[in-house]
Amino acid sequence: MNYYSLRTKKTPQKIRTLFTTENSLPSDSITALCFDKNGTLFAGTDNGLVYFSGEAFESVDGISGVVGAVFCADDGAVFVGAAENVFILNDKKVIYKQAFDSAVVAITKDGTGRVWLATVTTCYFYDNGKFVRLQGFDFENTHCMTAFGDRQVFAACDKALLVLHGKRPRWSTLMPEISNAPENIRTLSSDSLGYVWVGTDKGIYLYDGKGEWIKPAEIGFFPVCPINKIVFGTDGTVYLATEIGVYVISGGKTRFLGKGRYIPSDRALDIAVKEDNSEYWIATDKGLARIELKPMSLSEKEAYFDGLMKYYNRENFYTDIHVGEYMAPIESGTPCITDNDGLWSALYVGALCFKYAVTKDEEIKERAKKAMKALIKLQTMTGISGFPARAYRRPGEDGFGNGDPEWHLTKDEKGELEWKGETSSDELVGHYFAAAYFYDLVADEEDKPELVAAIKSVTDHLIEHNFTLCDVDGLPTTWAHFGPEALNDNEMWCWEKGINSLELMAFVRITEHLTGEKKYTELADELLRKHHYGMNLLTYKRYDSYANHIDDLLGILSVLPLWDYEKNEDMKKYLLLALRRQFEYEKIEANPIYNFIFSYFTGAHADIESAIETLEDHPLDMFEYRTDNSIRPDVEINYGPVEYGDRPQALKALPADERGLGRLSYEAFNINKGNDRSYTLPSEWLLGYWLGRYYGLIEE
C-alpha cells in the first residue's frame, strides 16, 4: 500500500579520534588551535606549541610555556602568543619573536587582512614586520578580541566591552551598568557583516557594533551556558565551544557533541575548522578530539555495520559485546549471554530475511539459515515440548555452574551446557517474528519442516497449558500469560491485557500460516468472537510517559506478521486502529522500524524523513560511552516516567548521535546512559534499514 519513497544521498558521518599525552601530546591541557594555509593543525598547550604531522604531534622548537593564542594570517604566516611573547612561524619554524609587557591573550585580523594582537593591557597591530602599539586598554585583564572591516576592533575585559573608536583611536567602554552590553563576556567573534558575536557565561548575544543587541532567549536555539569560543566554518556552520561540550549549528540543525563519545572532557576551550569543512578539532582541558566528516550513503553504512556482525556472533546467536577495559577494540571482546539471546538474535534474523529478499545474496541466505537454526535449538533443547530457553552457556563461560535455580544442566553434540528458563513473552515474540519472515522470504523446502514443527510445538504448548509457558517446575513463567482467564478476568493483568492479546493473536495466525491447519483458524476466531481479543489489542500501547520501551518493540514486531496473515477485514480494522494509536504516540521517537511499518500498513505519510534521519545520524562507533545530557540547558526533563517506576527522561526525543547508545527502541529519551565496557548490537538499525528497502520507502 506504500505510495511514496525517499531518495537518499550521502551524509557526513562523524569519525572521532582522541589525542592525549598517551599518544604524542606534550600536555592534555589544550589552550588554542588553528589550521595554516596548507591544512596543518597547530595546537597550543600549557607546555608549548605542537603541529599534527598526519600521524602524531611534533613540537615546534623555541616555543615553551603556556600558549595563549594561535592564528594564521592571509599570507600564511602563523602567529603564536606564548606568555609575554609573540612568535611568527614559516614552515613550522620560528622566524621572528617579539616581547611585550604582559601576556598575549588574542590574535586576529580585520577585513583588510591587518593582524591585531591583544595583551592583557594593550592593543597592537602588525605593520612592516613587527607589532606596533596602538592603544592601552582602559581596564586590565583584557582576555579576548575580534576585528572586522577596516580597524573595527572589539575587546573585552572582566568589566566591559571595549570598542576602538574615533579619528584618534580611543576605547569606548560599554559597561552593563550604563549600556545594553552583557555581563561576564568570555569570548568574541565577528563576521564580514560587522556583527559581533559575544559569548558570555549565559550564552550568546549578537551586537551590530552600534546599539542593537539580540539576547540568547530571542534566538531560541543558542545554548544558555558558558561559551568559551565561537568559530565560523566557511559553509556557514557555527561551532560553539562551551563548558558542557560543543554545539554545532548548521542549516536547520543544532547538534551537541558531549564528553565520552566525542570529546575527552565537558570543558571545550577552542575549535579549529579545516577550510573545506571536512574536519574540525576540539581543544579541551583533558586532551584533543579530531572529528572527521566522512560522506557515506545508507547502503555504505549498512555494509559497515554488517561487517561488524562477525564480532557479535556466538554460536550463531547475536548479542552485545563486553570488553575488559575502556575503549578496548571490538575484536577483543566477548558476546554476552543475556536473558534475551533469542529476541536480540531474532531481530538480526529479521534483518537478514528482508535483506535477502531485496538482494538475493546467497551468503546472506546462509547466514540467516544458521541464525534461525540457533533459535530453533533454543526451542528444542529444554526437554519440554514447545518451551524455548532464554539462553544457554557452556563450561568456562560467565556464570556457568553458579547455582542459579533458573539454569538447568543438559548436553548437546558439543558436550555439557546449561540452559535458562523463566522464558518471557519477549522471547516468544522474537521467535515467532523470525520464523514468519524466514519462512516467507528465505526458507527452502527442506528448511520448512523443522521450522514448522518447532513453531507448532510452541503454540501447542501454550494451548495445552492454558495459554501460558509452563517451566520445568510445572509453574507458568512470570510474564508469558496470554489466555482469557488472565487477561480478561484478572485485574492484575490490566497492563498486559492489550499487548499480550496482540501477541497471542500473532502467534496463532503465524502458526496457521505455517501449518495450514484448521484448528489454529478456529482458535483465532474463538479469541476474536468469544474473548474479544480484537477489542483487547486496541489499547496494546499503554500511555506511560515513554517508560516501557520493551512492550513498544514487542507490539510492533507482533503487529507486522499479524497484519500480513490476518484474513478477517474487520479484525484488520481494529489492528490498524491499534497501530495508529501506537504510532501517534511514538512517532516523536523517529524510530525507523515503527515509521516504516506504519507507512507500509497505510501508505500514509508516516514521517519517514525523520526515520531516515535517525539511520543517518546513528553513530558508526557502537561503543557504549557514558553520556550525561542532564547537564544541557537545552534538554528539558520529563519526570513522568518516575510515576511508572522508571528514571527521569528527556521530554523530547534526542537525535541518535546525542543519546546514550543502545537499542533504537529503548534510548530515544535516555539522558544518562553507558557502561564504558560494551559494544551495542546494531541489529535494530539493520532491521529498520532493510524494512525501508524491502517496502520501497528508501531509494539509493
N, C-alpha and C positions, 0 to 999 in steps of 0.2 A: 504493500500500500504506500510505499515511500514515493513522494512526489518531487523531491529535491535533494541536492547534494552540494558539497562544497569542494572546490578545487583548492588544495593547499599548496603552499610554497615553502621553501627553506626558511627556517627561523634560526636566530642565533642561540646556540647552547653555551651556557657558561661552564668553562673548564677552569678550575681553581688550582693554583699551586702556591704553597706556603714556603716562605724563606725565613729562617731564624739563624741564630748563631750555630745551630747544629748543621746547617748547610750553607756556610760561607759568609754570612753577615758578621761584621765586627761587633755589632750590638743589636739587641732586639728593639731598642728604642729608636724608631724611625721618625725623623723630625721634618723632612722636606723631600719632595720628589719633583723631577721634571724629565721630559724627553728632549734630546737635542735634535737637530735637523736631520740626522741620519737614523733616527729612531732608537738611539741608545738611551737607556734609562739611567739616570743618575739619582742616587738616594743619599740624602744626608742623614747622619745618625748622631748620637751623642758621643761618638768616638770616631769622627772623621767622615770622609766622603768616599762612596764606592760607585762603581758603574756595573751594569749587567752585561756580561760578555756573550750571553746566549746560553751559557751553561751554568755559570756561577758568578758571584760578585767579586770584583777586583778592586783593591784600594787605589785611590788617587794619591800619589806621593805629594808630600808637602802640606797636606791639609789634615789637621788633627783637631780634637776637641769637639765641642757641640756645634753642629752646622745648623744655622737658623733659617737659611733661605737658599734655594737653588733656582736659577732662572736661565732660559735660553733666549737670546736676542734674535732679531730678524736676520742678522748676518751670520748666525750660527754660533757665536761666542757664548760660552756657558759661564754665568756669573755665580759665584758661591760666596755666601756670607757665613763666616765662621768666627764666633766670638767678636772681637773688635776689628776684624779684617775682612776685606773682600778680595777674592781671587778670580782671575779670568783664565779660562781653560781653552786650549786649542788642541784638538785631537787627544783629549784626556790628559793633557799635561798643563801644568801651571805656567802661564807666560807673563802674568802681571799680578802684583799684590799691592794693596793699599790699606793703610791702617787708619782707624777712626778713634774718636774719644770715648765711644760707647758701643755696645753690641749691635751688630746688624740684625734687623728683625724682618725686613721685607725688601724684595727687589721686583720691579715690574716695569712695564713700558706704557707709553701713551699711544694715541692713534697715529702719530708721526713716526713711531718706532724708537723714540727717545727713551733711554733707560733711566729709571728713577730708583733711588735707594733710600731707605729709612733706617736710621739707627734709633735707639731708644730716645734720643734727644734732638735729632737733626735730620733734615731732608737734603738730599744731594741729587744731582743729575749727571749723566755721563757725557763728557764732551772732550774731543781731541785726546782720547786715550786715557782719561782719568776722570774720577768723580769730583765734581765741583760743588762746594757748599752753597745751598740756596737760602735756606731759612731754618732757624731753630724752631722747634715746636713750642707752643705756649705752655704745654704741660709735659712733664716727663712720663716715662713708661708708655710711650707710643709702641704699639705692638703689631700694627697691620697697615697696609696701604694699597690703594688701587689708583689707576690713571687711565684716561681716555682722551680723545680729541687732541688739542694742542695745549699742553700744560694744564690740563684739567686733572688735578691731583687731590685725592682724599686720603686722610689718615685717621686713625682712631687711637685714643688712649683710654685709660680707665674711666675718665670722667666725661669725655666729649667726642663728637665727630668734628674733625678739623678739615676745612676746605681752603685750598690755596686760592687767593682772591686778590684782584686789583692789579693796576698798572705796575706798581711797585709791589711785588708779591708779598702778601701777608696771610696769616692764618685767620680765617673766620671761624669762631668757635661756637659750635651748636651743642648746647648743653640741654639735657632733658628738662631742667627747671624752667628754661626760657624759650624752648623751641619744641618742635614735634619729634626731634631725634630720640631714638630709643635708648634705654639704659643698657649697660653691660655688653657693649659691642665686642665681639670676639674675632671677626674676620670681615674683610671687604672684597668685593669683586665688582666688575663693571663690564659693559658691553659697548658695541660701536654706536648704539643709540644714545649713549650718555646716561643710561640708567644705572644707578648704583644698587648693588645687592648687599644688604647689610645683615650679616649673621650675628645673632645675639644669643643669650642664654635661654631665650624663649621663642626662638625661631627666626624666620627671615622677614625683613622689611625691605620694600622697594622704595627708592628715592629718585626723583627726577633731577636732583642736583640743585634745585631752587627752593621748593617749598611743598611739593606734593609727595605725600607718603601713602603707601599701601601697607596695611598691617597683615600679619600672618593669617588671622581669622578671616580676612576678606578674600583671601585666595582659596582657602579651604583644604587644599591637598599638600600644602607645605607642612612639614612636621614641626610640632611645637616642642622643641627640645634644644639643648645647647648645640650650636653649629660651630664647627671648628674650621671648615674650609668649604668654599663654593667654587666649583670648576665647571667650565662650559666645554662641551665637545663641539667639533666643527659641524656636526649634524644637528645641533640644537639641543642635544641632551644636556640636562643639568645634573651634576653629581654633587651630593652633599655629604661631607664627612662630619659625623656627629659624635656625641658622647655615648650613643647607644648603638652605633652601627652606621651603615651607608644607605642613603636613599638615592635612587636613580630615577629621574623624571624624564621620560622620553615619550613623545607623542601623547597618546591618551592613557598612558600607564605611569603609575608611581610604584616602584618596586623597592623592597628592603633587602639588604644583604647583612645578615647578622653574624654574631660570633659562632664559631664552630664550623658550619657548612662553608662559609665564605671567607671570614676574616678571623685572625687569631685572638682578637680582643674586642670588647664592645667599643673601646675608645679609638675611633678612626680620626687621624690627625691631618692627613693630606691625601690627595688623589692626583695622579698623572694619567692623561688620556693620550693614546697614540693618535697621530694626526689623521690616520684613516679610520679611526674609531674601532679598530679590530680588537683592541685590548685596552685594559686600564689596570693600574696598580694602586693599591691602597696601603698607606702607611698607618701603623698603629704603634702603641707603646709596647707591644709584645711580638713584633715581627711584621713581615710584609706579605701581602697577598697579590698574586697576579691573576687577573680574570681575563682569560682569552675567550673571545666570542667566535665560535665555530658554526658557520651556517650548516644546517642539517635538515633534510626532509624527514617527514614522519617515517617513511619506509627505511631510511638510513638509521633512524633512531631505533626502529623495531629490530633491525639487524644487529645493532649494538646490544640491545637487551637480550635478544635471543642468543647471542654469542656468550652471554654471561650464564645462561641457564645450566651449562655443564657443571658449574661450581655448586649449584643448589641441589644437584641430583644425588639422592641417597637411595640406592636400590630402586630407582625409578619413581621414588617419591620426591616431591619438591617442596622444601620449606626454607625458612630464613637460615642465614649462616651466622654462626658465632665465631668470633676471633678472640685470641688470647690477650691482645693488648690494643690500645687506642690506635686507630687508623692502620692496623695491620692489613696487608693486602688480602683481597678476597680469596685468592687461591690458597692462602694459609689457613683458612677457616674450615669449620665442620658444619654440615647441615644439621639443624636442631631436630630433636624429637619432640613433637608438640602434641597437645590434646586434639589438634585438628589437622593432623597429617593428611587425612582423607579429603577434607574440604579444600585446603590450600592446594593440594595436588590436583584436585578436580577442576579448579579454576584454570590451571595450566592445560589440562586435558581439553577443556572447552576452547581455550585459545588455539591449541594445535588443530582441533577439529575444524574451526572456522578458517584457519589459515590454509589447511589442506584443501578445503572446499574452494578457496579462491585461487591457490597456486598450483594444485595438483602435484606438489613436490613429494616424491616418494620417500625421501628421507624424513620429512615431517610426518608422513603416514606411519612410518616405522616407529618414530618416537612416540606418537600418540598410542600406538598399539602397546608398547612397553609400559607406558604410564597407566593405561586402562587395565592392563594385566595386574599391575600393582594394586589398584583399587579393588579388583575382584579378589585378590589374595586376602585383603582385609576382611572381605565378606565371607570367606570360606575357611579361614584359619582358626576360628574360635571353637569349633566343635559344636556350636549351637546353630542349627539351620537358620539362615537369614539374619544372623546377628553379627554386624560388622564390628571389628575392633577399631578403636580410635587410632592406634599406632602400635608398632612393635619395636623392640630393641634387642640387641644381641649382647652376649658377654663382652665386657670391655667398654661398652657404650654407657653414656651417662645414666646413672641411676639403676643399672641392672642389679637385681637381687637385693634391693634396699628394703624389701618387706612391705612395700605399699600394697594394701589388700586389693586394689583395683588392677594390679598387674598379675598375669597368670602365666605360668610356665607351660611351654609346649615345645615341639620340634618341627622343623621343616627339612627340606632337602639339604640345607647347609648346616644343620645342627640345632642346638638349643637356642631358644629365644623366649621372650616374654611379650604378651600382648595386653593392651589396656582396654578394659571395659568401661562401663558407665557412659556408653556412647549416647550422644545427644542428637537432637534434630539437625544441628549444624552439619554433622557428618552425613546424615541421610540425604539432605538437600544436595550436598556436593556429589554424592554417589549417583543419585538419580539424574541430576543435570548432566554430568559427564556421560552417563550411559545413553541418554536420549540422543545427544548430538554425535557421539561416537557411532551409534547405531545408524543414524541417518546419513552422516557425512563421510565416514571413514571406513566402517567395518566391511570386510569381505564376507562372503557367505560362510566361510569356515570360521570366522570370528564370532558370528552371531549366536550359535547355540549356547556357548559358555556364558556369554553376556546375558542372554535372555534368562538362562537358568538362574544366574546369580540375582538378577533383579526380581524375578518371580519369587525366589525364596525369601527375599527381604519383605516383599509385600505380603506374602502368605504368613510370614512370622508376625507381622503387625496384625493381620486379621485374626490369627489364632490366639493372640494374646490381648484381645480387647483393644486393639489399635494402640498398643504400646510396644516398645522394645523391652524384652524381658532378659535380664542378665543371668549370669551363672548362679547367682543366689536365689533365683526364682522371682526376684522383685523387678518391677519396671524401673528403668533408668530415670534420672531426675527430670529431664526435660522432654523426653520423647513420648509424650502423651497426645494422641491425636483423635481419640474417639468421642462420640457424642456425650457419653456419660461424664467425662471430664469437662469438655469444652462447653456443653450446653447446660449441664445440670449442677456444676460445681463452681461457685463463685470464685474459688481460689485460683481458677484458671482464666480469670477475666482478661488479663493482659495478653495471654497466649491464644485466646479464642479465635481471633481473626487470622493470625499468622499460621497457627497450626492447622486450621481448617484449610487454608490455602495450600499448605504443604501436602496434606493428605490427598487433596483433590489432584495435585500434580503427580504424586506418587502413583495413584490409581490410574490416571489417564496415561502416564508413561508406560506402566505395565500393560495396560490394554493395548497400546500402540505396538509394543514389542512382541507381545504374545498373540494378540488377536483373539484372546479368549473372552467369551461372552460373560463369564462371571464377574469380570472387572468392569464391564459396561454396566451390568446390573448393580454392582456395588456403587459406582459413581452416581447412578440415577437415584439410588436409595439415599445416599448422602445429601443429594440436592433436594429431593422431594420430601423425604421424611424428616431429615435432620437440618434442613435449611442452611447447608454449608455455603450456598451461593450468597445468601444474606450475611452469613458469618464473615466471609472473607472481604466484604465491602469495607470493613474497617481494619483490615490486616495491618495497616500503618497506623499505629497509635501516636498521637501528637505528644511528644515527650521532651520538648525543648532540645531536640537533637542529641539525646543522651544515649539511645540504644542503637548503635550502628550495625550490630551483627544481624538483627532482625530485618533491617533495611536491605542488607545484602541477600539474606535468605529469601526475602519476599520477591526480589527482582529475579533471582535465579529460579524461583518456582513459577512465577508468572509467565516467563517466556515459553517453556515447554507446554504448560497448560494451555496457553493461547494457541500454540501450534497444533495440539492434539484434541482440543475440545471441539465437539461437533454440534453441541446444542447452542444455537444462536442466542437464546435467552440467557444462558449461562455466560456466554462471551460478553453480553451486555453488562452483566454485573462485574465481570473481570475487568473490562475496560474502565468502568467507573472506579473500581478499586485501584487500578494502576494510576488513573488520573489523580486520585486522592494522594497517593504517594508522591507522584511527580510534582504536583503543585506545591507540596510541602518541601520537597527536597531538591528542586531544580536549582536553588541558590548554591548548591554544592558543586555544580558544573561537573558531575561525575559522568564520564563517557559511557559507562555501562548503562546507567539509568537513562540518560538522554537518548542514546542510540536505540535502546529497546522501545522507549516510548515513541520515538519517531517511526520506527518500524511498524508498531501497532497501528498508529493513527494516520501517518502521513502528515501530521501536524508539524508546525514549526516549533520543535522541542528544544530550541536553543542549542543546536549542535555546534554553533560557533564557539560557545563557552566550553563545551565538552572538548572540542579540538584544541582550544587554547590550553586546557588542562594537560592534554597529551603533549603539547609543545613545551609547556613550562616545566613539566616534571623534570627534576634533576637527572643527569646521567649517572652521577655518583650515588650509589644506593646505600652508602654507609649511613648508619643512624646517628648522626651528630646530635648532641644535646642542643635544643633550641629553647629560647625563652622570649616569646612575643609579649609577655605581660609587661615588659619594660617600655613598650612602644606606646606613645600617646595617641597614635592613630588607630590602635586596635581597641575597640570598645568591648568590654567584658560582659558576658551573659552569665548570670548566676542561676538561671533557671534549671540547668542540669543538676544542681545541688539538691533540688527537691526530689529528684529521682535517684539519688544515691551516687551521682557522678560528680566530677570536678567542674569548676567554672570553665567556660569556653569562650572563644571569640563569638561576638554577636553575628558577624558576617563571615562567610567562608573565606579563608586565606588562600592566596594563589599557591599553586602546587610547589613552587620553589621557595616559599617562605615558611610553610608549615613544617612541623616535625615530620620527618619521613616515616611512612608506614603504608598501610594499605589505603588505596584511594577511597574506599568506602568508610574508613574509620577516622581520618585525620583532618578533614576539611576545617574543623573549628578548634583543633587542638592547639593551645597556646604554649604548652610546655611538653616536650617530648624528647625521647632519645635515651640510649643507654651507653653510647660510645663503645659498644662491643659487638654490634651486629650489622649485617647487610640484609636489607629487606628484599624479599622475593618480589620481582616485578610482574607477577602473573596477572594482576588486575589491570595494569597498563596494557599488557599484551592482549588480554581478553577484550578490553574496551576498543583497542585499535582494530582488532580483526572483526569484531561486531560491526564497526563502522565500515570496514572494507566489504564485508560479506553482504551487508544490506545496502550497499551503494551510496552511503552517506559521505564517504571520503573518496575523493578522486585525487590521484597524484600523476 
